[in-house]
Amino acid sequence: MIYNCNTRARASFEANHPLIEDKHIQTMRRALELAARGRTSPNPMVGAVVVKQGKVVGEGYHSRAGYPHAEVEALRQAGNKARSADLYVNLEPCCHFGRTPPCTDAIIQAGIKRVFVGMKDPNKQVSGKGLRALKAQGIVIVSGILKKECMKLNESFVKVMQTGMPFVIMKTAMSLDGKIATRSGDARWISGELARKHVHKIRNYVDAILVGTETVLKDNPRLTCRLATGSVEHPIRIILDRRNRIPLTANVFKNSRSQPVIYVTGSDISPARQKALVARKVEILNGKFGKNGFHIKPLLKELANRDMNSILVEGGAELNASVLKAGVVDRVVAFISPILIGGGKAPGFLGGQGVMKVNDAIKLKDIEVTKIGEDLMVEAIPCSAE
């Protein structure tokens, strides 16, 4: 989600592609850095670099959906220097008409000699077709450069294209003994200032935040992105409240006219409550649920259909248990603070019934640990994630 250079990925690539020179890897890394500047959801982030005789003559990135694509921007900057030059792009160039014309046409017309590509486009409208269109015009294609990094940068787009489901991040903050609040319900602030700032960076890049009723009732959060500097975009707030217990005075509704809120409830919502929410420009969505709560998968499918590629779950113990049980979590991000809360009645970050045997526990893989201030940020992928 937040792009970082990965030296391990580079070493792995070099071992598998010994003929690729370091300059190609470095230039593709530059394309990735450019791509990460874009705010393109539901489209992928793409960066492009044009190189001629060892010199960069053009750079570009896709800034927003509907705006010119990275290849077009880079070729425009390169001008006539693009003829017989090399083009580096982290994602296969598109070959179909969408909001913008095909990038393959622009590449061919510019006279590009070679195209270095990080990964194929998972979109079935494009996948492989863009590269074949370029090859048919005699353009040399070198693909798979820093593929792992390219996949990670656009992991949300890849997930939606391959499964029709959004990329789900489950975030939690806990004490060293696994508590997300004290026995009285106090949870401010378990994590430190730098860790909380990092959470806002994550919010700044996801399409939506999903929380449950108890989180709103206990914490009364705004669920906005509060970064002091840089470009800030607030995610859509998605509130689960099947029994309609959240007061209309909650902070999350106070700015709903300017920052979208989707209120997910049952069919028994009263006309008066509906009218009050609509007056606040809150969208009401009737969710499907059973005796144990909302059915998560149909909801996420609907959100993906609404162009929400990435969802950050910032719920409490029960919502965390629900999304994990549903098998929809792609990444767990846990902030662990160097404090001990204790108490048998203090809630842990994972509710539900839990497993009977340790052998049945959800396994995690690809563990990464980063120190942020006094806290540890642990990132992991559930083995059940596709």
C-alpha positions in Angstrom: 0.0 0.0 0.0 2.8 2.4 0.9 5.6 1.8 -1.5 9.1 1.0 -0.2 12.1 -0.3 -2.1 12.7 -3.9 -1.3 16.3 -5.1 -1.6 15.3 -8.7 -1.0 12.9 -8.6 -3.9 15.7 -7.2 -6.1 18.2 -9.9 -5.0 15.6 -12.6 -5.8 15.0 -11.1 -9.2 18.7 -10.8 -10.1 19.2 -14.4 -9.1 16.4 -15.6 -11.5 17.2 -13.1 -14.3 21.1 -12.9 -14.5 21.0 -11.3 -17.9 19.1 -8.2 -16.7 21.5 -5.4 -16.1 21.5 -3.3 -12.9 20.5 -0.2 -14.9 17.2 -1.8 -15.9 16.4 -2.7 -12.3 17.2 0.8 -11.1 15.1 2.4 -13.9 12.1 0.1 -13.1 12.5 1.1 -9.4 12.2 4.7 -10.6 9.0 3.8 -12.5 7.6 2.3 -9.2 8.5 5.5 -7.3 6.7 7.6 -9.8 3.7 5.2 -9.8 3.3 5.5 -6.1 2.6 9.3 -6.4 -0.8 8.6 -8.1 -4.2 8.5 -6.5 -5.8 6.3 -9.1 -8.2 3.9 -7.5 -10.1 2.0 -8.8 -7.4 2.0 -11.5 -3.8 0.8 -10.9 -0.9 3.0 -10.1 1.5 3.2 -13.0 4.8 5.0 -13.6 6.8 5.2 -16.8 10.4 6.3 -17.7 11.8 6.9 -21.2 15.5 6.3 -21.7 17.6 7.0 -24.7 21.4 6.3 -24.9 21.6 5.9 -21.2 19.8 9.2 -20.3 16.3 9.7 -19.0 14.4 11.9 -21.5 10.9 11.5 -20.2 9.0 10.5 -17.0 5.4 10.3 -16.1 2.8 8.7 -13.8 -0.9 8.2 -13.8 -2.1 10.8 -11.3 -5.9 10.1 -11.2 -8.5 7.9 -12.8 -9.5 9.5 -16.1 -6.3 11.5 -16.4 -3.6 10.7 -19.0 -1.8 7.4 -18.4 1.9 7.2 -17.3 3.2 6.2 -20.7 1.5 9.1 -22.4 2.9 11.6 -19.9 6.4 10.2 -20.2 6.3 10.1 -24.0 4.9 13.7 -24.1 7.8 14.8 -22.0 10.3 12.9 -24.2 8.9 14.3 -27.4 11.0 13.4 -30.5 13.7 11.9 -28.3 11.3 8.9 -27.7 12.1 7.5 -31.2 14.3 4.4 -30.9 14.3 4.8 -27.1 13.5 2.4 -24.3 10.3 2.6 -22.2 10.1 1.3 -18.7 6.7 0.8 -17.1 5.6 -1.2 -14.0 2.4 -2.5 -15.6 1.6 -3.8 -19.0 0.4 -0.9 -21.3 -3.3 -0.9 -21.9 -4.6 -1.7 -25.4 -8.3 -0.8 -25.1 -10.4 2.3 -25.0 -11.5 3.3 -21.6 -11.6 6.8 -20.2 -8.4 7.4 -22.3 -7.1 6.0 -25.6 -4.9 2.8 -25.7 -1.3 3.4 -24.5 0.0 0.8 -27.0 -1.0 3.1 -29.8 0.9 6.0 -28.3 4.0 3.8 -27.8 3.9 2.5 -31.3 3.5 6.0 -32.8 6.3 7.4 -30.7 8.7 4.9 -32.2 9.8 3.2 -29.0 12.3 0.4 -29.7 12.1 -1.6 -26.4 9.6 -1.9 -23.6 10.6 -3.1 -20.2 7.6 -4.2 -18.1 7.3 -5.2 -14.5 4.1 -7.3 -14.7 1.2 -8.2 -16.9 -2.1 -6.5 -16.4 -4.5 -8.8 -14.4 -7.4 -7.0 -16.2 -8.8 -9.6 -18.7 -9.4 -6.8 -21.2 -5.6 -6.2 -21.3 -3.7 -9.2 -19.9 -1.1 -10.2 -22.5 -2.9 -8.4 -25.3 -1.0 -5.1 -24.8 2.4 -6.9 -25.0 1.3 -8.9 -28.1 0.2 -5.7 -29.8 3.6 -4.1 -29.2 5.5 -7.3 -30.3 3.4 -7.3 -33.5 5.0 -4.0 -34.4 8.5 -5.2 -33.9 9.0 -3.7 -30.4 11.2 -5.8 -28.1 9.5 -6.8 -24.8 11.4 -7.6 -21.6 8.9 -8.5 -18.8 9.1 -9.5 -15.2 11.5 -6.9 -13.9 10.9 -6.4 -10.1 7.6 -8.3 -10.6 7.2 -8.9 -6.9 7.5 -5.2 -6.1 5.1 -4.3 -8.9 2.5 -6.8 -7.7 2.7 -5.4 -4.1 2.3 -1.8 -5.3 -1.0 -2.7 -7.0 -2.1 -5.5 -4.7 -5.5 -4.1 -4.3 -6.1 -3.7 -8.0 -4.7 -7.2 -8.6 -7.0 -8.7 -5.9 -10.2 -7.1 -7.4 -9.3 -8.1 -11.0 -8.6 -11.7 -10.0 -11.3 -12.4 -7.5 -13.9 -9.5 -7.6 -13.2 -8.9 -3.9 -11.4 -5.9 -2.4 -8.0 -6.1 -0.6 -8.7 -6.2 3.1 -6.3 -4.9 5.8 -7.1 -5.7 9.4 -5.5 -3.2 11.7 -5.3 -3.3 15.5 -3.4 -1.7 18.3 -2.7 -3.6 21.4 -0.6 -3.8 24.6 2.2 -6.4 24.8 -0.2 -8.7 26.6 -2.7 -8.5 23.7 -5.3 -6.1 25.2 -7.0 -3.4 23.0 -8.6 -1.6 26.0 -8.7 -1.8 29.8 -11.5 -3.5 31.7 -13.3 -0.1 31.8 -13.1 0.2 28.1 -10.5 2.9 28.0 -8.3 2.6 24.9 -6.7 6.1 24.5 -4.0 5.9 23.6 -2.5 2.4 23.5 -0.2 3.1 20.7 2.2 6.0 20.5 2.0 9.2 18.5 4.2 8.0 15.6 2.3 4.7 15.3 -1.0 6.6 15.2 0.5 8.9 12.5 1.4 5.8 10.4 -2.2 4.6 10.7 -3.3 7.9 9.1 -0.9 7.2 6.3 -2.6 3.9 5.7 -6.0 5.6 5.8 -4.7 8.1 3.3 -4.3 5.3 0.7 -7.2 3.0 1.3 -10.6 3.5 -0.3 -12.7 2.8 2.8 -12.7 2.1 6.5 -15.0 -0.5 8.0 -16.0 -0.5 11.6 -18.7 -2.1 13.8 -21.3 -0.7 16.2 -19.2 -1.2 19.4 -16.3 0.7 18.0 -18.5 3.8 17.3 -20.3 3.5 20.6 -17.2 3.2 22.7 -14.6 5.3 20.9 -16.9 7.8 19.0 -14.2 8.1 16.2 -14.3 10.4 13.2 -12.5 7.8 11.0 -10.9 10.6 8.9 -7.3 11.0 7.7 -5.6 13.5 9.8 -2.1 14.0 8.3 -0.5 17.4 8.9 1.3 17.6 5.6 1.0 16.2 2.1 -2.0 15.3 0.0 -4.8 14.0 2.1 -7.8 12.0 0.9 -10.4 10.8 3.4 -11.6 7.2 2.9 -15.3 6.3 2.8 -16.6 5.4 6.2 -18.6 2.1 6.3 -20.5 1.6 9.6 -22.1 -1.7 10.5 -25.1 -1.3 12.8 -27.8 -3.9 12.3 -29.7 -3.0 15.5 -29.6 0.8 14.8 -28.0 1.6 18.1 -25.5 4.3 17.0 -26.8 7.8 17.9 -27.2 10.3 15.1 -25.0 12.7 17.1 -21.9 10.4 16.6 -18.8 12.1 15.3 -18.8 9.9 12.2 -22.0 11.6 11.0 -21.0 15.2 11.7 -19.2 15.7 8.4 -21.1 13.1 6.3 -22.3 15.8 3.9 -18.7 16.4 2.7 -17.0 13.0 3.5 -19.1 9.9 2.5 -20.6 7.5 5.0 -22.2 4.2 4.1 -24.5 3.0 6.9 -25.1 -0.8 6.7 -28.1 -2.0 8.6 -31.1 -4.4 8.4 -34.5 -3.9 6.8 -36.1 -3.0 10.1 -34.7 0.5 10.2 -37.4 3.0 11.0 -38.6 5.6 8.5 -37.7 8.4 10.9 -34.1 7.2 11.2 -33.8 6.7 7.4 -35.0 10.3 6.9 -32.5 11.6 9.4 -29.6 9.8 7.9 -30.6 10.8 4.3 -30.7 14.4 5.5 -27.1 14.0 6.5 -26.3 12.5 3.1 -25.6 9.2 4.6 -26.1 6.3 2.2 -28.1 3.4 3.7 -27.3 -0.1 2.6 -29.3 -3.1 3.7 -26.9 -5.8 4.6 -27.4 -9.6 4.8 -26.9 -11.1 8.3 -27.5 -14.1 10.4 -27.6 -14.8 14.1 -23.9 -14.1 14.5 -23.9 -10.8 12.6 -23.4 -9.5 9.1 -22.4 -11.8 6.2 -19.1 -10.2 5.3 -18.4 -11.6 1.9 -21.5 -10.3 0.1 -20.9 -6.8 1.7 -17.3 -6.8 0.5 -18.4 -7.9 -3.0 -20.8 -5.0 -3.1 -18.1 -2.6 -2.0 -15.8 -3.8 -4.8 -18.6 -3.3 -7.3 -18.7 0.3 -6.1 -15.0 0.7 -7.0 -13.6 0.3 -3.5 -10.5 -1.8 -4.1 -9.0 -1.6 -0.6 -10.8 -1.8 2.8 -9.2 -1.1 6.2 -10.9 -2.9 9.0 -10.5 -0.9 12.2 -13.1 -2.7 14.4 -13.1 -4.3 17.7 -12.6 -7.9 18.8 -15.8 -9.3 17.3 -15.5 -7.7 13.9 -11.9 -8.8 13.7 -13.0 -12.3 14.5 -15.8 -12.1 11.8 -13.5 -11.0 9.0 -10.9 -13.5 9.9 -13.4 -16.3 10.1 -14.8 -15.3 6.7 -11.3 -15.7 5.2 -11.3 -12.3 3.6 -8.3 -10.7 5.4 -5.3 -10.2 3.1 -3.0 -8.5 5.6 -2.9 -8.1 9.4 -1.2 -4.9 10.7 -0.8 -5.0 14.5 0.7 -2.2 16.5 2.1 -3.5 19.8 2.8 -1.1 22.5 5.4 -1.7 25.3 2.7 -1.6 28.1 0.9 -4.3 30.1 -2.8 -3.8 30.8 -3.8 -7.1 32.4 -7.2 -8.2 33.7 -9.3 -11.1 32.7 -12.1 -8.7 31.6 -9.9 -6.5 29.5 -10.7 -7.3 25.8 -8.2 -8.8 23.5 -8.0 -7.9 19.8 -9.7 -11.1 18.7 -13.2 -12.2 19.9 -15.5 -14.9 18.8 -15.3 -18.4 20.2 -11.8 -19.0 19.1 -10.3 -22.4 18.3 -10.4 -25.5 20.5 -6.9 -26.7 19.6 -3.7 -24.7 18.9 -3.3 -26.8 15.8 -6.5 -25.2 14.4 -5.2 -21.6 14.9 -5.0 -19.3 11.9 -1.4 -19.4 10.6 0.4 -16.3 9.5 3.2 -15.9 7.0 5.6 -13.3 5.5 6.0 -11.7 8.9 7.6 -8.2 8.9 8.4 -6.3 12.0 9.1 -2.5 12.0 9.8 -0.3 15.0 7.8 2.9 14.9 8.6 5.1 17.8 8.3 3.0 20.9 5.9 0.6 19.2 6.3 -2.4 17.0 4.4 -2.7 13.8 3.9 -6.4 12.9 2.6 -7.1 9.4 1.6 -10.6 8.3 -0.5 -12.5 5.8 -3.0 -15.1 6.9 -2.3 -18.4 5.2 -6.0 -18.6 4.2 -5.6 -15.4 2.1 -5.6 -16.0 -1.6 
